[in-house]
Amino acid sequence: MRTDDGSTDATALAAAIRAGELDAREVVQESIARIERHDPDLNVIAHPRFEQALAEVDAGLPEGPLRGVPVLVKDLYADVAGLPSTKGSRLFADGVATEDSELVRRYRAAGAVVLGTTNVPELGLNASTEGQLFGPCRNPRDTDRSPGGSSGGSAVAVATGMVPVATASDGGGSIRIPAAMNGLFGLKPSRGRVSPAPYPSLLAGPVSVHHALTTTVRDSALLLDVAHGSLPGDAFGAPAPEAPYVELAARPPGRLRVGLATAPGDGEPANAEVVAVLRRAADLLTDLGHEVVETTLDYRLEDAQGGGAVLMGSGLVAAVDARLAALGRELRDDDLEPFTRLLLDHYRATLTGADVTRALETAQRVGWRLGRQLSSYDVLLTPTVAEPVPLLGTLDTMRPETVWEHGGRFAAFTSVFNLTGQPAMSLPLGSDERGLPVGVQVAADLGGEGLLLSLAAQVEQAAPWALRAPGY
């Protein structure tokens, strides 16, 4: 899927297909061939639909900005009609989607060709993609290591060129964490930017949002142009952008005041190797003319993680109870992994409506505090993940103690911006001593995706990153 200028991103592919320089069927066939070649080692694909995809190409695709571009869809609250909708869980494994999610419908209307769904951890509750239903997904730079989560399958698919882009979702860092661990660009949009339909869950409103993982900034902007916009009746809606995101990404960002933080709120600073990459990124921003000022993020880590945990727990109880009601039976011992079952039992026994209200109030208070801080800075610069890429098994949901011991560090910098709803992105701007990717996070105030994309495009031009993992 390499065009004449050496690019492999979706923007270039779509342009080449429109110009008649590439054939859509051949592009899709090459993508399928790459999946079949690399997936046995990496375990990316949850459910393929290769024959259906080729039949759709042959029948004629819509004349949209993604016409002929092969994509994969994360198997978590983003359904593809006719495919299993498992959410990475044995409890949901025999469910089949009867309709496309709104995100998938918009991609298809733009001409994208859906090749299947990607591996996810159970119900998206892990920062690593190594659940029991599909088995562990592997980082292509070191197959003994995690690809991140919960969009790990999508990240590996893009990092290895199986597809140029893949959908992802982010309820605590699940776009940005795998972006950081796979050398990709990952933007979490503002709350309400992309409709969650047809899933009216609590987490789909205040905390989690859909978008994509990409190699280039312009692809992320293009996909956001395709996907954004609330449906009538959506509980949340973000302000409309002043121009298409592709145009906003192409504009110079101007001179920005950047707040640099090495610790999440009042928590412990990130690993020294991670901080070294962060400081090099700060130097790059300074060289580009921005003012970088060290600061401390104005929130308590306990508030951010505690509030998010309650919202996650209430959503988990609601999702499991609804599934059991649909099945007409009680929960069985083998329905859920031990970590998920532990969370479920805890929140079923302890959670009250008042707890949920307090968590939502905490989210607002934290949002106000960071919002005030963003009146002094245009953007905030932090590590994406506090630690280097972990070995598989470091976050093992079959051994809940591993998640309790390590899990908080992997979402320490990302989850607060889910709680506040503010947009944040991960940029692939370095590596650790093993040569594994390290990401830096940049966050803006609500509705600030255009500013983030503009800054990201400037950084991308000044310090371009590889479009694929080495060897792929």
N, C-alpha and C positions, 0 to 999 in steps of 0.2 A: 504494500500500500504506500509506496514511496513515489512522490511526484517529482517532476524535473528539478525543482529547486531543493530537493532533499528533505522537504517537510513531510511529516506524517500526520499532521493534525486534521481535525474534522473540517475546519474552515478551508484548507487547501484542497482536501478531497472533494468537498462539495463543489468548489469552484471548478476543479478539473472535470468533474462529471458534467456540470452545466455546460462547459465549453466543448464537450465531446472529446476531451483528451484522455479520459478514463471511462471505462464501461462500468456501470453500476453493478451488473451481475458479477463481473470479474473481481471488482473490489470486495463484494460480499463473499465470493468464493475464496479469495485469498485470506480474508479474516477467518473464515471457517477453518481453513487449512492451518492457520497459525494456532487456533484454539486446539485443534486435534493434535498438533505437534507438541504443544507445551503444557496443556492441561493435565495430562497424566502425572507430571512431576510437581505441579503447583496446586492442583485441586481448586480451581476457580469456579467452574460451572456447576450450578445447582440443577438447572433443567434447560437443555438445549431445545431449539426449534429451528433447526437448519433448513429442513425441507420446506416448512411453511414460509420461512424468510425468502428463500429463492423463488417460491411460487408467487409471493407478493411482488418481488422485483419483476418477474415475467408478466404479471398482470398489469403493471404500470403503477408508478409511485406518484404521490402528490408533488406538484411543482413548488416545493418549499425550500427554505434555506438549508435543510439537512437532507435533501433528496439524495438517496443512495448511500448515506453514511451508516455503517453498521454500528449498533450500540448494544450494550447489555444493561439489564435492569436489576437492581438490587432486590433480592427476595425478602423485602421487609416493608409492608404497607405501601408497596408500589406494584400493583397487580398487572399481569399480562393475561388477557383473556385466553382461556384454554389451557394455561399452565398451572401447575400446583402453586398455591400460595402458602408456603410452609412457615415463613418467619423463622426458619432455622430450628423449628421445634417439632418433636415427635407428636405433641398434642395437636398440632395443626397440619401434620404431614399429609393427610389425605384430603385436604381442602383444595378445590380447584376454582380458580377465578372465573367468574362468568362475564366480567367486563374489565376493560382497561381502567386503571386509575387515571385521574385527570392528567397527571404528569405524563404518563405513557401516551395518552390520547393526543396530547399536544405535540409530543415528539413525532408520533406517526403522521399527524396532520402536516408537519413540517417536512415529511419525506424520509424520516429515519427508518432504518430496517432493524427490527428487534431480533437478535439472534438467540436470546434466552435470558436466564436469570443467574445471579451470582451468589456464591457461598456467603453465609452470614452466621454469626453466633446466635444462640437461642434468644429470640425476641430482642436482639440487639443489645443485650445487657453486659457485653464484655468489650474491653478495648483491644481485644485480640480475637481473630476469627479462627476458632478452634473448637467448634461445637461437636456434639455427638451425632447429630443427624447427617451431616455431610463430611465430618472429619476435618482435620486442620488444613487451612489454606497456608501456603508457604511463601515466604519472602523470596523473590527471584534473585536477590543479591546474596542471600545465604539461606538455603532451604531449611536450615535448622532454626531459623528465627521467624518471629511473628511478622505478618503483614500489617498489623494494626487492626482495629475494628471500630465500629461494626461493619464498615464498608470495605473490609479487607479484600473480598473477592473482586469487587469492582476496581479497587486500586491496582491489584496485581494484573488484572486484564489490561488496563491502560498502560501500566509500566512496562509490559512485555509486548505491546503492540498487537495484542489479540483484537482489540477494537481501539479506535482513537479516543473515545469517550465512553463513560458509563455512568448511570445514575447512582446517586448516593443520598444518604440522609444523615442528619446530625442532631442528636438529642443530648450530647454531652461532649462531643468532639469527634463524632463518627465519620465526618468528612475530613476534618483537619488532621486527626491522628494518623490514619492510613496515608494521607497525602505526605505527611512528614516522613513516615517510615518507608515510603517508596519513591521519594524524589519527585513528587507531583505537585501541581498547583491545585489547591482545594479551597473553595469559598463557601462559607456558611452564610446564606443570605439573612436579611432581617426577618424577624417574626412576621408571618402573614404574607411574605413575598410570593410564595408558591402555594397553591391550594393543596390541602391534604386529601381532598375528595377521592374516594368515597369513605374515608375512615374518620369519623367524627370523635376521635379520642382526645382525652385531656392533653396528652403529650403532643399531639399534632398541632395544638393551638399554642400554648405558652412557651413550650420548650423546644420541640423538634421541628425541623424544616427540611424539605427535599431540595436537592440540586444535583451536582455532578462532580466527578473527578476528571481532570483533564491534564494534558501535557502543557498546554499553552494558555496564556491569559485570554487571548482573543476567543478561544473555544469556549471558555467559561462565560464570557460576555455573550457570545452568540446563543449558547444554551439558555442563559437567563432571559434573553430576549424572547426565546421560544416559550419558556415555561412560566414566566411571571404573570401576575394578575389574578386577583381573587375572583371566585365565583359569587354570584348573588347569594347572600345568606351565609357566606363564610364568617366564622366568629371573629377572625382577625384579618386585617388587610393593611399592607404597607403602603406608604405614599407612592404615587406613580413617579417614575424617574422623569427628569426634565428632557431626556433624549434617549434614544436606544442605547443599551449598554455597550454595544459595539462602538458607537460614537464616543461615549463617555470614556471608554478604555483608551481610545486614541488621542484624547486630549491631554496635554501636559498637566500635571497635578498642581503646578505652582510650588512655591516654597512653603513647606509644611513644618509645623512644630510637632515634634515626635516625643512622646513620653516613653522612656525606656525603663522596663521593670524586669528584674532577674528573679523575683519571687512572686508567687501567687497570693496577692493580698498580704496577710500577716503570716503566711506559711514559709516553709523552708525554701531557700534558693534552689534553682535547678542544678543538676550535675555540672561539674566544671567543664567537661567537653562541650556540653550544650551551651553553656554561657559563653564559651570562647567563640562559637559560631554566631551567637547573638551579637556579640560585640563587633565581630567583623561585619555583620549586616548593618549595625549602627554606623560603622565607619563608612560603608558604602553609601548609606543615606546622607551622611555628612558631605561626602565627596559630590553627591548629586545636588547639593545646595540646601538640604533640609537642616533644620536646627534640632538636634537630639539632646534631650535633657533627661537625666536620671530621675526617677520618681518611684514612689511606692503606691501600688494600686489601692484605692480607697474602699476596701471591703474586708470583712473577716472571712477567711477560708471556710470556717465552720458554717457560717451562714450560707455561703454559696453551695457547698457540698450537701449540707443538711437539707436545705430547701429543695434542691434538685432531687435528692433521694426520696423525699416524701412524695413529690409529684410523680416520680418514676414508680414508686411503690403503689400508689393509688391507681395509676394506669395499668400496672401489671395485674392487680387484683381484678380490675374491671374486665381486662382482656381475657383472662383465664376463666372467670365466671361466665362471661358471655359465650365462650367456646364450649364450656361444659353444658350450658343450657341448650345450645344448638345441638350438641351430641346426645342430650338427654341422659347423662350419666354423671357419676361422681369421678373425682380425680383418682387416677391409678398411680401406683408407685413408680412406674416406668414412663409416665407422661412427660416429666420434666427433669432436667439435670439437677444435681444436688444444690448448686448455687441458686438457681432459679427457685427451686422448691423452698430453700431456706428463706429467701426474700418473701416469697408468697406467704408462707406460714407466719412470718414475723408481722408483715403488714396486715394480714387478715386479722390477727389477734390484737394488734395494738392501734391501728390507724383509725382516727375519728374524722368526721367532717370538719371539726375545728382545726385539726392538724393540717388538713389541706388548705383551709382558709389562711392559717398562719403562714404556710409555705408560700402561698401566692402573695401575701403581704410582704414577706421577706424578699421575694423576687422583685417587687416594686421598690422596696427600700434600697436594695443593692443597685437596681437600675438607676434610681435617682442619684445615688452616690457616684457611680461611674459616669452618669450623664453630666453631673457637675464637673467631674474631672475632665471630661472631654470638651468642656467649655474653655479649658486652659490649654488643651492640646488638640490638634486635628486628628491624630491617631495615636494609639498605644501600641508599643512594640514589646513583645515578650517571646520567650520560647514557645513553641507549639506543645512539645512534650518535655517533661522535666528530666526524663531519663533517655539514654540511648535505646536503640531497637532491642527488645528483649528476646531471649530464647523462647521458643514454643514451650509451653508448660509453666512459664512464669505466672501466667494468668489462666489457671486451669479450673473451669467451672465444675469439673468432677471432684475437685479438692477445694472447697470454698475458702479454706484458710489462705490459699495463695492469692485469691482475689482480694480478701480483706487486707492482707499484708502489703500487696503491691499496687492494687487497683487505683487508689487515690492519687498516686503520683502521676499516672498516665493521663488523667483528665484534669489535673490540678489547674492548668492554665486555660483550658478550653471551656469547661462546663459553666463557668460564670457567665459567659456570653450567650449561652443557651438560656440561662435563667433571666437575663436582662433582655434578651431578644435582639441585641445589637449584632450587626454583621461582623464577621471576622474571617481572615483567610490565613492559610499556611503557604509560605513561599519556600521552595527547596534551595537553600542558599549555603549549604555546607555539608560536611560529613564528619563522623567521629574518627577515632584512631584506627578503627577496623575498616574504614571506607564505607560505612553504612550511612544512609542519608540522615540529616538533621534538618528540621524545619524551623522557621521563625514565624511567629504569629503577629499579624497586624489587625487591630480592631478599630472600628469607627462607631459613631453614634448611629441611632436608628435611621434607616434610609440611606446610609452612607456607602452603599455598594459601588456606586459610580466613582467615588473618591478612591476606594480601595482598588478597583480595577485600573484606574488611571495610574496610581502609584505602582501597582504590580507590573503594569506594562513598561513603565519607565525602568524599573529594576530589572525586568526581564531583558530589555535591550542592553542595559549596561553590564549585566552579569548573566548571560544566557546559560540555561541549564540543559542537561542532556534530555532528549525526548524519550529515551528508553533505558531500561536497566542494561548494564553491560552484557554482551553476549546475545541479546535479543534484537 
